[in-house]
């Protein structure tokens, strides 16, 4: 059982990233997985190099602070095999299937769209297939990409001989899609501007977290009930409360007769969940040498695992290098 997953440093990480991904990585038992900051993925749209460096470091620290096993965290661009295998998979993928990717349909298709926005699902497939992943723990928005990785593995194997393990998607049991507090029908998205008050950031202070939750959009009927169609705001709060406390969201509704109490308990639960991570983050931020050592250990382990599979794929495809 090998788990692989990445986080793109395209913004300051959100509670959605923690619940849908980071927390689940830390809960994985068995063999340590491969968890990386997907910095190459952050270049598919216009980006500021200085900001990318800062966000990469912050994201790496948050992965470490969330309790990943030692040696399991690294930075994608430090392991060149990702980009090398991505090219082989671009030579396996079809234009038709890449054109159907939701992200490309939403953000791409213009003359000045970066070519990488079109091809990056192949990079993501490489991220997964390089390590022989059997599990890919991700939030609900990544299903289509993991499906493509599966298709490319099957096609490559059928064309060139058995090379890749076909990975399974590991869907989140809870909080697979945490909603934005101001627009609860949209996902809480780290790429929103820093000041967006619908996005709870993993490093927001307890005061800021509380304020954002207390201002969350609800509705005017005043009844605390779990119903995503007619009450998306209240339902999102119940889902967040449930994911933070382990309570069942539908049953949790029965404990509340006012939105104010629901918001207060949700805010307390979010703060209680994130505070220990924030403390570990601060301790790591004060010890940059230790962080460098941990990331170097992660890089070495990842590079060691990736090299033989890349070599096998190259030779299967007839490359002599
Ligand atoms: P990214 O950086 O957008 O998101 C990182 C992880 O967080 C999950 N997530 C959420 N879960 C619940 N609710 C939300 N509101 C929410 N927002 C984000 C995402 O599903 C994801 O698991 N392309 C990927 C990164 C990547 C990757 C990979 C993932 C690169 N290579 C290989 C898995 C395997 C991305 O941009 O995720």
Boltz pocket constraint, residues with backbone or C-beta under 6 A from the ligand:
constraints:
  - pocket:
      binder: B
      contacts: [[A, 4], [A, 5], [A, 6], [A, 7], [A, 8], [A, 9], [A, 16], [A, 17], [A, 18], [A, 19], [A, 20], [A, 21], [A, 38], [A, 41], [A, 123], [A, 124], [A, 127], [A, 128], [A, 136], [A, 137], [A, 138], [A, 139], [A, 140], [A, 141], [A, 142], [A, 175], [A, 176], [A, 177], [A, 178], [A, 179], [A, 187], [A, 188], [A, 189], [A, 190]]
      max_distance: 6.0
